[in-house]
Amino acid sequence: MGFDGSGQRGSCWQAITSFAAKTGCSANMLNDCGRKAEADSGERADIPNDMAGRMKAPERGIRELRRAARPFERPP
């Protein structure tokens, strides 16, 4: 990732803000993308994007089933 030059600037956050200023994106967005990339590659102890998507799929299905069942509920 682009965090290799952090030793020259003093901290990772300073490197991120410097790069964000040069590219025109927000430092927070760049930091989030970096964390996701580290999690996906296994460098960071976090849930990778593909696993997070698989965990959310059943929740989405349950939500859709509940929404579909609303017309069949009894009115109060």
C-alpha positions as CSV (number, residue, x, y, z in Angstrom):
1,M,0.0,0.0,0.0
2,G,1.1,3.6,0.0
3,F,2.1,3.6,3.7
4,D,5.7,2.7,3.1
5,G,7.0,6.2,3.2
6,S,5.6,6.8,6.7
7,G,9.1,6.7,8.3
8,Q,10.2,9.8,6.4
9,R,7.2,11.8,7.5
10,G,7.0,10.7,11.1
11,S,3.6,9.0,11.2
12,C,1.3,7.0,9.0
13,W,-1.5,9.7,9.3
14,Q,0.9,12.4,8.1
15,A,1.7,10.3,5.1
16,I,-2.0,9.7,4.4
17,T,-2.9,13.4,4.7
18,S,0.0,14.4,2.4
19,F,-1.0,11.9,-0.2
20,A,-4.7,12.9,0.1
21,A,-3.8,16.5,-0.5
22,K,-1.8,15.6,-3.6
23,T,-4.6,13.5,-5.1
24,G,-7.6,15.6,-4.0
25,C,-9.4,13.0,-2.0
26,S,-10.2,13.1,1.7
27,A,-7.7,11.7,4.2
28,N,-10.4,9.7,6.0
29,M,-11.6,8.0,2.8
30,L,-8.0,7.1,1.9
31,N,-7.4,5.8,5.4
32,D,-10.5,3.6,5.2
33,C,-9.5,2.3,1.8
34,G,-6.1,1.5,3.2
35,R,-7.5,-0.4,6.2
36,K,-9.8,-2.4,3.9
37,A,-6.9,-3.3,1.6
38,E,-4.8,-4.4,4.6
39,A,-7.7,-6.5,5.9
40,D,-8.2,-8.1,2.5
41,S,-4.6,-9.0,2.2
42,G,-4.4,-10.4,5.7
43,E,-2.0,-7.7,7.1
44,R,-4.7,-6.4,9.5
45,A,-6.8,-8.4,12.0
46,D,-10.2,-7.5,10.6
47,I,-13.0,-9.0,8.6
48,P,-12.2,-9.0,4.8
49,N,-14.7,-7.5,2.4
50,D,-15.7,-10.7,0.8
51,M,-16.5,-12.3,4.2
52,A,-18.4,-9.2,5.4
53,G,-20.5,-9.4,2.2
54,R,-21.3,-13.1,2.9
55,M,-22.3,-12.3,6.5
56,K,-24.7,-9.5,5.3
57,A,-26.4,-11.6,2.6
58,P,-28.6,-13.6,5.0
59,E,-29.6,-10.4,6.9
60,R,-30.6,-8.9,3.5
61,G,-32.7,-12.0,2.7
62,I,-34.5,-11.9,6.1
63,R,-35.3,-8.3,5.6
64,E,-36.7,-9.0,2.1
65,L,-38.8,-11.8,3.5
66,R,-40.2,-9.6,6.2
67,R,-41.0,-6.9,3.7
68,A,-42.8,-9.4,1.5
69,A,-44.9,-10.7,4.4
70,R,-46.2,-7.3,5.5
71,P,-49.3,-7.3,3.2
72,F,-50.4,-10.6,4.7
73,E,-50.3,-9.4,8.4
74,R,-53.5,-8.7,10.2
75,P,-54.4,-5.1,10.7
76,P,-54.3,-4.0,14.4
